[in-house]
């Protein structure tokens, strides 16, 4: 009479995991049975027909190469975009530092920002200026609360229009859906010195200056603007 305690294929069927583990731990299996590789048929990811293992691997390899090519093209586009942006920033800075009319500097700064970077609206205010500039348009109309708020910003702020006072410094406040607020202060990026001015960039596109965008470039713009405005103070 057979012993019912003996393991059997019926009581312990081989699973796909068993097969996978066996093949993973027996790397020379397909060397001994190379004919099996040629006989393996898989479903094509692009049609309903069956293809050989080699053809499927070649298809996967081509897709991987295509993805790498797309990533390389993205990297090239990013490099080119950064170069264009850097050139525009240098041109903007050059225009500012060649200017010899301190009183016209804030208006020139705003106009060049709009032109070089395609910003629909730009506003600027500067306080703590020399006596001869105290009644210029760019030095008036800023409340103490606004000055305190701007000084509290340690980096540029981007987001939707929430009705900040700075909106009123724009040519068309109602058309501003998103904003970039750049505090102007002495010192490098990240300085905690009190702000002496503010650049506000605005767009009718709610996503142009969204809260998730990086602000490193805007911080450099603020740093250059702060340095360029030093003749007013």
Helices and strands as residue ranges (DSSP letters): H 16-25, H 29-32, H 34-39, E 41-43, E 50-52, H 53-98, G 102-104, H 105-117, E 121-126, G 131-133, G 137-139, H 144-152, E 157-160, G 165-169, G 173-175, E 178-185, E 195-203, H 216-228, G 229-232
